[in-house]
Structure formats: C-alpha cells, structure tokens
Amino acid sequence: MSDTITYQYNKSSALNKANSLDELFLAKYSEVQKKNSSCFFWGRLTDPYTTARCLLALSNVVQSSFSLSPFQLALLKDPIVTAGNEKIRFEGFSHCAGVYARVDVLGDGHDGEFLENGTTNVDFNQPMLSALSGIRKNENVLLSIGQKEVGLHRENEKVIERKVPLPVKWIKGLTSVQMFLSESEKVHSFNRLQALQLFKSIPAGKPKTDYYLLVRGGKPIFSPVKSNDAITIGGIHRLKLIEPLLAMADELRVFPHTTMQATTWQVYIGAIRFTLSLSRDAWRGFSGEGAALESLIEDVPDQWVELVDNYSYANQEFNATLLAVNEGLDLKKVENITGRLSAIGLLGYDLDENNFFYRRLPFKLSRIMSLNPRLKDAEKLLAEGKVKIIAKHDNKVEAQVEGSGVKHIVILNGDKEQCTCTWFSKNQGERGVCKHILAVKKLILN
C-alpha cells in the first residue's frame, strides 16, 4: 500500500485585482465528487397523514392563480422535490408565481436512508392526489425520491410520478423569493386557537385593498385600517390556502419582509413545516421582482461560483457570513456569489435555520443573463456606449443613459437612487432597480 496521496486541482490559484486591492484565491484540493445516483431517498414517513395533508395543500397552491387567464391556468403545476441534509423538501408556486409554498419533512418526519442528495421536478397528477387523499393515520407509507421520479408506496398500491422539465419562470421565482426570505424576520407566533380565530377575520371575496395584521390585547386580527406596528398584506384572500392546515397546527409564525415586499407564514405540525410566502400584491409574481439584480452587478469569476457551488453541495447549506470568515473573503463578494447561485435556482432559504439550503439543479452560469433581462439590457447599454457619467462627487453620481428617443438621468446619492424612466416612476425601486440604474452601477464598479 502506498503512503503517497496524489492531489489533483481542477483550477489554478488566482491573484485578482479589485477596487485597488489584491485578492488571493487559493486553489484547494476537494474530495467532493458530485454523484449521479438514481435514488436520493427511500424510507418510511413517520406521520404520513400530516405529510399527505400538507402535500395536498401544496398541490392547491400550484393549481391556483390570482392573476392569470384560464388558458394560462393549464400551465406550471410541477412540485420541486429536494432530498438532502436529513430533510425532504417539496416546493411550488401558484400559476401566477405570486404565491410560494414549501413542505419540509424534517428529521423526525421520516425513517429512511439518504443515498445521495439531489433534486427532481415532477407533476402531481390525479392518481397521486387520490393516493394522498386516501392516506389514513398510522398507515404504513413509504416514499422514494429519485433522479427521474417520486414514488408513494402504501399497502398494495404504488403511485409513481415521472420527472418533467422545470419551468424557467419557476427558477426566476425561486431567485426572488429566497432573497425576500433571507431579508425577513419573525415578528409573531400564534398557537392553534389564535391562528383559527385570526383566519376568521379574513374578509370574504377578493379584497382589492391592503389588509394589516394587528395584535390588540393579545388577540391577532386582520384589519383594513393601518397602524404603525401593523404588517402589510396585499391580496389577503390568498392566505386561505393554508386555512385547512390550522386545525392540526402546533404553531403559526409570521415573517414579514423588512420593507413589506412579501410576508411568509409558517405552519408547524409535529415534524412537518409548511411555508407560504405571498408577494406584495396579488397581481405581482415573484418571477418579475428582480430581488437579486443588485447582487449580480459586480463581476465574479466563474471559478469562484463553481467552488462555492461545490462547497454548498458538500454541506447541503450555505452561510455567507461563515464562509466569508472561514475563507478570509470579502463579505460583499460572497453576497454576490450568493446572488449568482440563487439566480440559477441552486439556493433556497430556511427561515428557522437562518441559512440557505442547496438544490441540485442543472448548473449553468450562462442562465443568469437569460433569466434577468434587465441585467442583459444593462450590459447592452454599456456595450453600445450609451451610458455617460456627467458628474461624480463623494457618494453622489449623476449619469445620462440613452433610451429609445429619450435621454434618462440617473442619480445615485448614497443609498438613494433615482431615474427618470417609466419603470422607476411606476415602481419606485420596489421591484428591483431599472436597467438604467443597473448600467450606471455596473459602469462605476467595473
């Protein structure tokens, strides 16, 4: 037996110059080898009844729509299934991509073996929905998750759902919703009785105005009247999607986004956790929010992104701060890498663990530009020389960007940004920055 170990490096070490600083990124030997196992998980569900009820609620989300036509309702109904780090996660969006739902089967919710971590995308057809509806308490139910299928096995019945293509719109939605989740914090926690009473105050029909979550005298209520400490909820009727789960709930937690661009509601039932995120308004889909655009402005070497992808694959989670400290990297640079991994669907966010988790989706860096047309348009403006810096003093920058028959003025003043274009006037930065601001920021940084 030889005492010699041979190390092979896929990449060379690199010394890069950025912002007048030298950054040394050392190549490291890694034993991480991504496998292509046909089976990710096989085992028994310890609480199949609750798991089934939550999966049916998820199915109701992906079959619902709050802003699309009947023709569009026939599209996009495929749950994403991820097995890894002792957890099984099912994710999906409403047809309009304005509602995101996830079922997390935690460690005590299964008794099986993770043969390999991985992600697949299947379509829950009627046979699967019927099987889930028929599951009884204390029934013996096995779940299998593979590269090309998901199977439910109960008594003499076996239902298999095959892998289907992952809609591009969903990858765009995954990008924004995870960024919103990472910027959300828990504000309220309610027990089962409080949650049931709260949902009784949801108005009938489809209100066109905002509602607000208030707590008065220890009692939570939804009100059309705003107060200083209220949580803003647009399209409150969408919350009814989780109402069937509340009778079984141990707890309901509410996580608003820091600027109220989304609200997230988590239902806890034993070892099962159901997450529902609502976009700011019923007509707004997460796929068009542009939440990750800021983190994509500064160029990051593909080598770095690939190394962090391997790191995330090996650990099945990604903590940007911890990685920056351990590797001696600039936190801003790591946040940019986080944005890139999120932009191609590789990272999700777990609010309870305050960490990103890993999805093993097809890894294509080129997908970033194709999924972010505003970023692509900004690159085009720069390539065509249509961006000009007029004045620059301290933290204030004034620039001129040529548009279609008009010249837009962009002003960056510290954290404040302005543009004379229609997009900025309409959204005031709430749905991500416009292509003109992106182009100016990219020109300054690079």
DALINJO-V731962 format. One record per residue. N is the residue number from 1. SS is DSSP state (a for helix, b for strand, c for the rest). PHI is phi in whole degrees, 0 to 359 (none if undefined). D_FIRST is the distance of its C-alpha to the first C-alpha in Angstrom with 1 decimal. Layout:
N,SS,PHI,D_FIRST  N,SS,PHI,D_FIRST
//
This chain:
1,c,none,0.0  2,c,281,3.8  3,c,268,6.6  4,c,263,9.0  5,c,251,10.9  6,c,264,13.5  7,c,256,16.9  8,c,238,19.6  9,c,255,23.2  10,c,285,25.8  11,c,230,28.7  12,c,272,29.6  13,c,294,31.0  14,b,221,34.8  15,b,245,37.8  16,b,247,40.8  17,b,254,44.4  18,b,211,46.4  19,c,55,49.7  20,c,67,49.6  21,b,240,46.3  22,b,268,42.9  23,b,240,40.1  24,b,262,36.5  25,b,244,34.1  26,c,277,30.5  27,c,291,28.0  28,c,234,25.2  29,c,286,21.8  30,c,230,22.2  31,c,268,20.1  32,c,289,23.4  33,c,234,23.5  34,c,290,26.9  35,c,267,26.7  36,c,236,29.4  37,c,295,29.6  38,c,284,32.9  39,b,234,33.5  40,b,266,33.6  41,b,214,35.2  42,b,214,36.5  43,b,176,38.4  44,b,266,41.7  45,b,275,44.3  46,c,283,45.5  47,c,226,48.8  48,a,296,49.4  49,a,296,53.1  50,a,295,52.8  51,a,301,50.0  52,a,296,52.2  53,a,298,55.2  54,a,291,53.3  55,a,292,52.0  56,a,292,55.5  57,a,295,56.7  58,a,297,54.0  59,a,298,55.3  60,a,296,58.8  61,a,294,57.7  62,a,287,56.2  63,c,263,59.3  64,c,261,61.7  65,c,208,63.2  66,c,236,65.5  67,c,202,66.5  68,c,253,65.7  69,c,282,67.9  70,c,303,67.8  71,c,297,66.2  72,a,290,63.3  73,a,294,62.9  74,a,280,61.4  75,c,250,58.3  76,c,54,55.3  77,c,213,54.4  78,c,240,50.7  79,c,294,48.7  80,b,266,45.3  81,b,240,42.7  82,b,237,39.6  83,b,241,37.0  84,b,169,34.6  85,c,57,34.2  86,c,65,35.6  87,b,228,38.8  88,b,241,40.6  89,b,237,43.1  90,b,246,45.9  91,b,231,47.9  92,b,192,51.0  93,b,238,54.1  94,c,294,57.7  95,c,303,59.0  96,c,277,60.5  97,c,65,57.3  98,c,266,59.3  99,b,231,57.8  100,b,246,54.1  101,b,227,52.8  102,b,215,49.4  103,b,250,48.5  104,b,253,45.5  105,b,267,44.2  106,c,280,42.5  107,a,307,39.9  108,a,280,42.4  109,a,271,43.9  110,b,213,41.2  111,b,226,39.0  112,b,201,36.2  113,b,234,32.8  114,b,268,31.9  115,c,284,29.4  116,c,191,29.6  117,c,275,32.1  118,b,183,34.6  119,b,224,38.3  120,b,223,40.7  121,b,223,44.4  122,b,236,46.6  123,c,248,50.4  124,c,282,51.8  125,c,274,54.4  126,a,300,57.1  127,a,302,55.1  128,a,292,52.6  129,a,296,55.4  130,a,294,57.3  131,a,296,54.2  132,a,297,53.8  133,a,295,57.5  134,c,270,57.4  135,c,291,54.6  136,c,257,56.0  137,c,294,55.0  138,c,67,52.5  139,c,282,51.6  140,c,273,48.1  141,b,232,46.8  142,b,253,43.4  143,b,237,42.3  144,b,235,39.7  145,b,233,38.9  146,b,233,37.1  147,c,296,36.7  148,c,237,39.8  149,b,195,41.8  150,b,233,42.9  151,b,237,43.9  152,b,241,46.2  153,b,238,46.1  154,b,219,48.9  155,c,48,50.1  156,c,261,50.8  157,b,249,50.9  158,b,223,48.2  159,b,241,48.9  160,b,242,46.6  161,b,249,47.2  162,b,272,45.6  163,b,293,44.3  164,c,232,47.0  165,c,298,47.1  166,c,275,47.1  167,c,298,50.5  168,a,300,50.4  169,a,300,53.1  170,a,289,50.8  171,a,297,48.2  172,a,296,51.0  173,a,294,52.2  174,a,300,48.7  175,a,301,48.7  176,a,290,52.0  177,a,295,51.8  178,a,290,48.5  179,a,293,49.9  180,a,295,53.1  181,a,298,51.1  182,a,291,49.2  183,c,252,52.6  184,b,247,54.1  185,b,223,54.6  186,b,291,55.7  187,b,244,59.5  188,b,229,60.6  189,b,223,59.4  190,b,237,61.6  191,c,278,61.6  192,a,300,62.4  193,a,296,66.2  194,a,297,66.4  195,a,295,64.4  196,a,296,66.7  197,a,293,69.8  198,a,299,68.5  199,a,289,67.9  200,c,291,71.5  201,c,269,72.7  202,c,290,71.1  203,c,293,74.1  204,c,287,75.0  205,c,78,74.5  206,c,234,72.6  207,c,303,73.8  208,c,266,73.9  209,c,252,73.9  210,c,292,71.3  211,b,241,71.0  212,b,226,69.8  213,b,271,67.9  214,b,237,69.8  215,b,236,69.6  216,b,233,73.1  217,c,62,73.7  218,c,78,70.2  219,b,249,70.8  220,b,279,68.9  221,b,216,71.0  222,b,261,71.0  223,b,223,74.0  224,c,281,75.4  225,c,259,76.5  226,c,278,74.1  227,c,225,73.6  228,c,298,71.7  229,c,260,68.8  230,c,276,68.6  231,b,259,65.6  232,b,279,66.7  233,b,229,65.9  234,c,266,66.9  235,c,62,67.3  236,a,297,67.3  237,a,299,68.0  238,a,293,64.3  239,a,295,63.4  240,a,298,64.8  241,a,297,61.6  242,a,257,60.0  243,a,302,63.2  244,a,298,62.2  245,a,273,59.2  246,a,293,61.2  247,a,295,62.5  248,a,258,59.0  249,c,289,57.8  250,c,273,56.8  251,b,198,57.2  252,b,234,58.1  253,b,246,56.9  254,b,241,58.4  255,b,236,56.6  256,b,279,58.9  257,b,290,57.7  258,c,302,58.7  259,c,246,61.4  260,c,61,62.1  261,c,279,60.6  262,b,196,59.1  263,b,230,59.1  264,b,238,56.3  265,b,237,57.0  266,b,244,54.3  267,b,257,55.1  268,b,251,53.0  269,b,228,53.0  270,c,60,50.6  271,c,267,47.1  272,b,246,48.5  273,b,233,49.6  274,b,248,51.9  275,b,247,52.4  276,b,230,55.3  277,b,246,55.9  278,b,250,59.3  279,b,290,60.0  280,c,302,63.0  281,c,223,65.5  282,c,298,65.6  283,c,273,65.9  284,c,261,62.9  285,c,264,59.5  286,a,299,56.3  287,a,293,55.3  288,a,248,58.0  289,c,278,57.7  290,c,66,55.5  291,c,293,54.0  292,c,263,50.9  293,a,299,52.7  294,a,301,52.9  295,a,282,49.1  296,a,260,48.8  297,c,292,51.1  298,c,280,48.8  299,c,291,46.2  300,c,233,42.5  301,c,305,39.8  302,a,304,38.1  303,a,302,34.7  304,a,295,35.7  305,a,297,36.8  306,a,294,33.6  307,a,295,31.5  308,a,290,33.8  309,a,299,33.7  310,a,296,29.9  311,a,299,30.5  312,a,293,33.2  313,a,298,31.2  314,a,292,28.3  315,a,263,30.8  316,c,62,33.5  317,b,205,36.1  318,b,215,37.3  319,c,249,39.1  320,a,300,40.5  321,a,296,41.5  322,a,296,38.2  323,a,297,36.3  324,a,299,38.7  325,a,292,38.3  326,a,294,34.5  327,a,261,34.1  328,c,65,37.2  329,c,259,38.9  330,c,294,42.6  331,a,299,43.8  332,a,298,46.2  333,a,295,43.4  334,a,293,41.3  335,a,296,44.5  336,a,295,44.9  337,a,295,41.4  338,a,302,42.3  339,a,299,45.4  340,a,291,43.5  341,a,295,41.0  342,a,293,44.1  343,a,294,46.1  344,c,251,43.7  345,c,82,43.5  346,c,275,40.0  347,b,237,41.3  348,b,245,43.6  349,b,229,45.0  350,b,254,45.0  351,c,295,48.1  352,c,290,47.1  353,c,270,43.7  354,c,55,45.1  355,b,218,42.1  356,b,279,41.4  357,b,251,39.3  358,b,257,37.3  359,c,247,38.4  360,c,265,36.2  361,c,260,38.8  362,c,306,38.6  363,c,264,37.7  364,c,227,40.1  365,c,298,41.3  366,c,296,44.2  367,a,293,45.6  368,a,305,46.7  369,a,294,49.6  370,a,294,50.7  371,a,271,50.9  372,c,232,52.9  373,a,300,55.9  374,a,295,57.5  375,a,293,54.4  376,a,296,54.6  377,a,294,58.4  378,a,295,57.8  379,a,299,55.4  380,a,293,58.1  381,a,299,60.8  382,a,291,58.8  383,a,297,58.0  384,c,270,61.7  385,c,68,62.7  386,c,265,64.8  387,b,245,63.7  388,b,227,65.6  389,b,279,65.5  390,b,271,69.1  391,b,210,68.8  392,b,214,66.1  393,b,213,66.8  394,c,55,64.6  395,c,265,63.1  396,b,255,65.7  397,b,231,65.2  398,b,242,67.8  399,b,225,66.8  400,b,240,68.5  401,b,235,66.8  402,b,286,68.5  403,c,248,68.9  404,c,278,70.9  405,c,76,74.2  406,c,211,73.8  407,b,248,72.1  408,b,268,70.4  409,b,254,70.2  410,b,247,67.1  411,b,236,67.2  412,b,247,64.3  413,b,226,65.3  414,c,66,62.6  415,c,273,61.6  416,b,267,64.6  417,b,227,64.5  418,b,218,67.4  419,b,213,68.0  420,c,273,71.3  421,c,283,69.7  422,a,295,70.7  423,a,302,67.2  424,a,293,67.3  425,a,300,70.9  426,a,283,70.2  427,a,253,66.9  428,c,51,67.1  429,c,80,63.3  430,c,287,62.8  431,c,245,60.8  432,c,87,58.7  433,c,285,60.0  434,c,282,61.8  435,a,294,60.5  436,a,289,62.8  437,a,294,61.4  438,a,302,57.8  439,a,296,58.6  440,a,295,60.2  441,a,297,57.4  442,a,292,54.8  443,a,295,56.9  444,a,292,57.1  445,a,288,53.4  446,c,252,52.1
//
